[in-house]
């Protein structure tokens, strides 16, 4: 974990207020019980905010409570208040980006993640998410740059290697794509999607032995998944073609 990110996360977590354990009485319907838990947890934070209304840590915690209970609009509002109270709060910007994306506000999510890396240039997860959103928006150059920044921060970030490979796939740069997928697999041998991406890239390259090797790994590791089932069928087809 990168030091700057840990520092901010530690600062935020240090002020967490313990949630209540629930209330007595007759059992409530599930929705009412969930609402009661939300109100109980948020109420404790709001009570603390009465004496510290501009505390970015408490506002951040309030956002986390709302997000944990699926109240994304309220979560985003709390995170915005946290970043207004203290702009140099990368974790709050990051969580704002998470909430905005889940709300379908892609441009707002990009802006939030951009602020996160502005205040913590070593924030690999934020760069990775920026890469994902830039790719979603069709800006592959920006996506590549963001993934490379994520890997500069953390060269062992397997998901970022896989995602960078997806950018090269869009460019049909299969050698670089396969290199990224292989690196992702080296770092995270159980990353199923990286095997899928690798086998697809090798198929596009016409590398039958390489594709068969990737498919065999998928069968061995993910036999019970849909991808494992596909890999077994594809592997059988390739073996039949080799016999002809």
TORKOL-4160 file (C-alpha; in steps of 0.2 Angstrom, whole numbers, padded with zeros to 4 digits, m for minus):
244
<pt num="1" X="0000" Y="0000" Z="0000"/>
<pt num="2" X="0007" Y="0017" Z="m0005"/>
<pt num="3" X="0012" Y="0028" Z="0010"/>
<pt num="4" X="0002" Y="0043" Z="0005"/>
<pt num="5" X="m0014" Y="0034" Z="0002"/>
<pt num="6" X="m0012" Y="0024" Z="0019"/>
<pt num="7" X="m0009" Y="0041" Z="0028"/>
<pt num="8" X="m0026" Y="0048" Z="0022"/>
<pt num="9" X="m0035" Y="0032" Z="0025"/>
<pt num="10" X="m0028" Y="0030" Z="0042"/>
<pt num="11" X="m0033" Y="0048" Z="0046"/>
<pt num="12" X="m0051" Y="0045" Z="0040"/>
<pt num="13" X="m0052" Y="0028" Z="0049"/>
<pt num="14" X="m0046" Y="0035" Z="0065"/>
<pt num="15" X="m0061" Y="0046" Z="0068"/>
<pt num="16" X="m0074" Y="0032" Z="0064"/>
<pt num="17" X="m0088" Y="0032" Z="0076"/>
<pt num="18" X="m0094" Y="0015" Z="0081"/>
<pt num="19" X="m0111" Y="0010" Z="0074"/>
<pt num="20" X="m0126" Y="0005" Z="0086"/>
<pt num="21" X="m0130" Y="m0013" Z="0088"/>
<pt num="22" X="m0148" Y="m0012" Z="0083"/>
<pt num="23" X="m0164" Y="m0009" Z="0093"/>
<pt num="24" X="m0176" Y="m0021" Z="0102"/>
<pt num="25" X="m0194" Y="m0024" Z="0100"/>
<pt num="26" X="m0203" Y="m0034" Z="0087"/>
<pt num="27" X="m0193" Y="m0039" Z="0071"/>
<pt num="28" X="m0195" Y="m0026" Z="0057"/>
<pt num="29" X="m0197" Y="m0030" Z="0038"/>
<pt num="30" X="m0180" Y="m0030" Z="0030"/>
<pt num="31" X="m0182" Y="m0013" Z="0022"/>
<pt num="32" X="m0187" Y="m0004" Z="0038"/>
<pt num="33" X="m0173" Y="m0013" Z="0047"/>
<pt num="34" X="m0161" Y="m0007" Z="0034"/>
<pt num="35" X="m0167" Y="0011" Z="0035"/>
<pt num="36" X="m0166" Y="0010" Z="0054"/>
<pt num="37" X="m0148" Y="0005" Z="0054"/>
<pt num="38" X="m0144" Y="0018" Z="0041"/>
<pt num="39" X="m0152" Y="0032" Z="0052"/>
<pt num="40" X="m0144" Y="0025" Z="0068"/>
<pt num="41" X="m0127" Y="0025" Z="0060"/>
<pt num="42" X="m0129" Y="0042" Z="0051"/>
<pt num="43" X="m0137" Y="0049" Z="0067"/>
<pt num="44" X="m0121" Y="0046" Z="0077"/>
<pt num="45" X="m0110" Y="0054" Z="0064"/>
<pt num="46" X="m0122" Y="0069" Z="0063"/>
<pt num="47" X="m0122" Y="0071" Z="0082"/>
<pt num="48" X="m0103" Y="0072" Z="0081"/>
<pt num="49" X="m0104" Y="0085" Z="0067"/>
<pt num="50" X="m0114" Y="0096" Z="0078"/>
<pt num="51" X="m0098" Y="0101" Z="0088"/>
<pt num="52" X="m0087" Y="0099" Z="0072"/>
<pt num="53" X="m0098" Y="0104" Z="0058"/>
<pt num="54" X="m0083" Y="0107" Z="0046"/>
<pt num="55" X="m0073" Y="0091" Z="0050"/>
<pt num="56" X="m0068" Y="0083" Z="0034"/>
<pt num="57" X="m0065" Y="0066" Z="0043"/>
<pt num="58" X="m0083" Y="0066" Z="0050"/>
<pt num="59" X="m0090" Y="0071" Z="0033"/>
<pt num="60" X="m0080" Y="0057" Z="0025"/>
<pt num="61" X="m0087" Y="0045" Z="0037"/>
<pt num="62" X="m0104" Y="0051" Z="0034"/>
<pt num="63" X="m0102" Y="0048" Z="0016"/>
<pt num="64" X="m0095" Y="0030" Z="0020"/>
<pt num="65" X="m0111" Y="0026" Z="0030"/>
<pt num="66" X="m0122" Y="0032" Z="0016"/>
<pt num="67" X="m0113" Y="0023" Z="0003"/>
<pt num="68" X="m0112" Y="0007" Z="0013"/>
<pt num="69" X="m0131" Y="0007" Z="0014"/>
<pt num="70" X="m0133" Y="0012" Z="m0005"/>
<pt num="71" X="m0139" Y="0030" Z="m0002"/>
<pt num="72" X="m0127" Y="0036" Z="m0016"/>
<pt num="73" X="m0134" Y="0053" Z="m0019"/>
<pt num="74" X="m0132" Y="0057" Z="0000"/>
<pt num="75" X="m0114" Y="0049" Z="0000"/>
<pt num="76" X="m0109" Y="0059" Z="m0015"/>
<pt num="77" X="m0115" Y="0075" Z="m0006"/>
<pt num="78" X="m0106" Y="0071" Z="0010"/>
<pt num="79" X="m0090" Y="0067" Z="0001"/>
<pt num="80" X="m0091" Y="0084" Z="m0008"/>
<pt num="81" X="m0093" Y="0093" Z="0008"/>
<pt num="82" X="m0078" Y="0083" Z="0015"/>
<pt num="83" X="m0067" Y="0089" Z="0000"/>
<pt num="84" X="m0074" Y="0107" Z="0002"/>
<pt num="85" X="m0069" Y="0107" Z="0020"/>
<pt num="86" X="m0052" Y="0100" Z="0016"/>
<pt num="87" X="m0047" Y="0100" Z="m0003"/>
<pt num="88" X="m0031" Y="0090" Z="m0001"/>
<pt num="89" X="m0041" Y="0074" Z="0004"/>
<pt num="90" X="m0037" Y="0061" Z="m0009"/>
<pt num="91" X="m0047" Y="0047" Z="m0002"/>
<pt num="92" X="m0063" Y="0058" Z="m0001"/>
<pt num="93" X="m0060" Y="0063" Z="m0019"/>
<pt num="94" X="m0058" Y="0044" Z="m0023"/>
<pt num="95" X="m0074" Y="0039" Z="m0014"/>
<pt num="96" X="m0083" Y="0053" Z="m0023"/>
<pt num="97" X="m0077" Y="0046" Z="m0039"/>
<pt num="98" X="m0084" Y="0029" Z="m0034"/>
<pt num="99" X="m0101" Y="0036" Z="m0030"/>
<pt num="100" X="m0102" Y="0047" Z="m0045"/>
<pt num="101" X="m0098" Y="0032" Z="m0056"/>
<pt num="102" X="m0111" Y="0021" Z="m0048"/>
<pt num="103" X="m0124" Y="0035" Z="m0051"/>
<pt num="104" X="m0119" Y="0035" Z="m0069"/>
<pt num="105" X="m0110" Y="0052" Z="m0069"/>
<pt num="106" X="m0095" Y="0048" Z="m0078"/>
<pt num="107" X="m0088" Y="0065" Z="m0081"/>
<pt num="108" X="m0090" Y="0069" Z="m0063"/>
<pt num="109" X="m0081" Y="0053" Z="m0058"/>
<pt num="110" X="m0067" Y="0057" Z="m0070"/>
<pt num="111" X="m0066" Y="0075" Z="m0061"/>
<pt num="112" X="m0066" Y="0067" Z="m0044"/>
<pt num="113" X="m0052" Y="0054" Z="m0048"/>
<pt num="114" X="m0042" Y="0067" Z="m0056"/>
<pt num="115" X="m0042" Y="0077" Z="m0040"/>
<pt num="116" X="m0038" Y="0061" Z="m0030"/>
<pt num="117" X="m0022" Y="0059" Z="m0040"/>
<pt num="118" X="m0018" Y="0078" Z="m0040"/>
<pt num="119" X="m0017" Y="0077" Z="m0021"/>
<pt num="120" X="m0009" Y="0060" Z="m0020"/>
<pt num="121" X="0001" Y="0057" Z="m0036"/>
<pt num="122" X="0005" Y="0039" Z="m0030"/>
<pt num="123" X="m0013" Y="0034" Z="m0029"/>
<pt num="124" X="m0013" Y="0019" Z="m0041"/>
<pt num="125" X="m0031" Y="0014" Z="m0039"/>
<pt num="126" X="m0037" Y="0031" Z="m0044"/>
<pt num="127" X="m0026" Y="0031" Z="m0059"/>
<pt num="128" X="m0033" Y="0013" Z="m0064"/>
<pt num="129" X="m0051" Y="0020" Z="m0062"/>
<pt num="130" X="m0047" Y="0035" Z="m0073"/>
<pt num="131" X="m0040" Y="0023" Z="m0086"/>
<pt num="132" X="m0056" Y="0013" Z="m0086"/>
<pt num="133" X="m0067" Y="0028" Z="m0088"/>
<pt num="134" X="m0056" Y="0036" Z="m0101"/>
<pt num="135" X="m0057" Y="0020" Z="m0111"/>
<pt num="136" X="m0076" Y="0020" Z="m0108"/>
<pt num="137" X="m0076" Y="0037" Z="m0115"/>
<pt num="138" X="m0066" Y="0031" Z="m0130"/>
<pt num="139" X="m0051" Y="0041" Z="m0126"/>
<pt num="140" X="m0038" Y="0027" Z="m0128"/>
<pt num="141" X="m0023" Y="0038" Z="m0127"/>
<pt num="142" X="m0028" Y="0045" Z="m0110"/>
<pt num="143" X="m0033" Y="0028" Z="m0104"/>
<pt num="144" X="m0015" Y="0021" Z="m0108"/>
<pt num="145" X="m0007" Y="0036" Z="m0099"/>
<pt num="146" X="m0018" Y="0033" Z="m0084"/>
<pt num="147" X="m0014" Y="0014" Z="m0083"/>
<pt num="148" X="0005" Y="0018" Z="m0086"/>
<pt num="149" X="0004" Y="0030" Z="m0071"/>
<pt num="150" X="m0005" Y="0016" Z="m0060"/>
<pt num="151" X="0009" Y="0005" Z="m0065"/>
<pt num="152" X="0022" Y="0018" Z="m0061"/>
<pt num="153" X="0015" Y="0019" Z="m0043"/>
<pt num="154" X="0013" Y="0000" Z="m0041"/>
<pt num="155" X="0021" Y="m0011" Z="m0054"/>
<pt num="156" X="0013" Y="m0026" Z="m0046"/>
<pt num="157" X="m0004" Y="m0020" Z="m0049"/>
<pt num="158" X="m0011" Y="m0035" Z="m0059"/>
<pt num="159" X="m0028" Y="m0027" Z="m0064"/>
<pt num="160" X="m0019" Y="m0012" Z="m0071"/>
<pt num="161" X="m0008" Y="m0023" Z="m0082"/>
<pt num="162" X="m0024" Y="m0032" Z="m0088"/>
<pt num="163" X="m0033" Y="m0016" Z="m0091"/>
<pt num="164" X="m0018" Y="m0009" Z="m0101"/>
<pt num="165" X="m0019" Y="m0024" Z="m0112"/>
<pt num="166" X="m0037" Y="m0020" Z="m0116"/>
<pt num="167" X="m0031" Y="m0003" Z="m0123"/>
<pt num="168" X="m0018" Y="m0012" Z="m0134"/>
<pt num="169" X="m0032" Y="m0024" Z="m0139"/>
<pt num="170" X="m0042" Y="m0009" Z="m0145"/>
<pt num="171" X="m0027" Y="m0004" Z="m0155"/>
<pt num="172" X="m0025" Y="m0022" Z="m0161"/>
<pt num="173" X="m0007" Y="m0021" Z="m0155"/>
<pt num="174" X="m0008" Y="m0039" Z="m0150"/>
<pt num="175" X="0011" Y="m0042" Z="m0145"/>
<pt num="176" X="0009" Y="m0028" Z="m0132"/>
<pt num="177" X="m0008" Y="m0034" Z="m0127"/>
<pt num="178" X="m0002" Y="m0052" Z="m0124"/>
<pt num="179" X="0013" Y="m0046" Z="m0114"/>
<pt num="180" X="0001" Y="m0036" Z="m0102"/>
<pt num="181" X="m0010" Y="m0051" Z="m0100"/>
<pt num="182" X="0004" Y="m0062" Z="m0096"/>
<pt num="183" X="0011" Y="m0050" Z="m0084"/>
<pt num="184" X="m0006" Y="m0049" Z="m0075"/>
<pt num="185" X="m0007" Y="m0068" Z="m0074"/>
<pt num="186" X="0011" Y="m0069" Z="m0067"/>
<pt num="187" X="0006" Y="m0057" Z="m0053"/>
<pt num="188" X="m0011" Y="m0064" Z="m0051"/>
<pt num="189" X="m0013" Y="m0082" Z="m0057"/>
<pt num="190" X="m0031" Y="m0084" Z="m0053"/>
<pt num="191" X="m0036" Y="m0068" Z="m0063"/>
<pt num="192" X="m0049" Y="m0077" Z="m0074"/>
<pt num="193" X="m0052" Y="m0063" Z="m0086"/>
<pt num="194" X="m0033" Y="m0061" Z="m0090"/>
<pt num="195" X="m0033" Y="m0079" Z="m0096"/>
<pt num="196" X="m0049" Y="m0075" Z="m0107"/>
<pt num="197" X="m0040" Y="m0060" Z="m0114"/>
<pt num="198" X="m0024" Y="m0069" Z="m0117"/>
<pt num="199" X="m0032" Y="m0083" Z="m0126"/>
<pt num="200" X="m0042" Y="m0071" Z="m0137"/>
<pt num="201" X="m0027" Y="m0061" Z="m0141"/>
<pt num="202" X="m0017" Y="m0076" Z="m0146"/>
<pt num="203" X="m0032" Y="m0082" Z="m0157"/>
<pt num="204" X="m0031" Y="m0065" Z="m0166"/>
<pt num="205" X="m0013" Y="m0067" Z="m0168"/>
<pt num="206" X="m0015" Y="m0085" Z="m0175"/>
<pt num="207" X="m0004" Y="m0092" Z="m0161"/>
<pt num="208" X="m0013" Y="m0109" Z="m0159"/>
<pt num="209" X="0000" Y="m0116" Z="m0147"/>
<pt num="210" X="m0001" Y="m0101" Z="m0136"/>
<pt num="211" X="m0020" Y="m0101" Z="m0137"/>
<pt num="212" X="m0020" Y="m0119" Z="m0132"/>
<pt num="213" X="m0009" Y="m0116" Z="m0118"/>
<pt num="214" X="m0020" Y="m0102" Z="m0111"/>
<pt num="215" X="m0036" Y="m0112" Z="m0114"/>
<pt num="216" X="m0028" Y="m0127" Z="m0104"/>
<pt num="217" X="m0024" Y="m0116" Z="m0090"/>
<pt num="218" X="m0042" Y="m0110" Z="m0090"/>
<pt num="219" X="m0049" Y="m0128" Z="m0090"/>
<pt num="220" X="m0037" Y="m0132" Z="m0075"/>
<pt num="221" X="m0041" Y="m0117" Z="m0065"/>
<pt num="222" X="m0059" Y="m0112" Z="m0069"/>
<pt num="223" X="m0067" Y="m0129" Z="m0074"/>
<pt num="224" X="m0084" Y="m0125" Z="m0066"/>
<pt num="225" X="m0085" Y="m0107" Z="m0073"/>
<pt num="226" X="m0093" Y="m0103" Z="m0090"/>
<pt num="227" X="m0076" Y="m0097" Z="m0096"/>
<pt num="228" X="m0069" Y="m0114" Z="m0091"/>
<pt num="229" X="m0083" Y="m0123" Z="m0101"/>
<pt num="230" X="m0080" Y="m0112" Z="m0116"/>
<pt num="231" X="m0061" Y="m0116" Z="m0115"/>
<pt num="232" X="m0064" Y="m0135" Z="m0114"/>
<pt num="233" X="m0075" Y="m0134" Z="m0130"/>
<pt num="234" X="m0063" Y="m0123" Z="m0139"/>
<pt num="235" X="m0048" Y="m0133" Z="m0134"/>
<pt num="236" X="m0057" Y="m0149" Z="m0141"/>
<pt num="237" X="m0060" Y="m0140" Z="m0157"/>
<pt num="238" X="m0042" Y="m0135" Z="m0159"/>
<pt num="239" X="m0036" Y="m0153" Z="m0156"/>
<pt num="240" X="m0048" Y="m0159" Z="m0169"/>
<pt num="241" X="m0041" Y="m0146" Z="m0182"/>
<pt num="242" X="m0024" Y="m0152" Z="m0178"/>
<pt num="243" X="m0028" Y="m0170" Z="m0182"/>
<pt num="244" X="m0035" Y="m0166" Z="m0199"/>
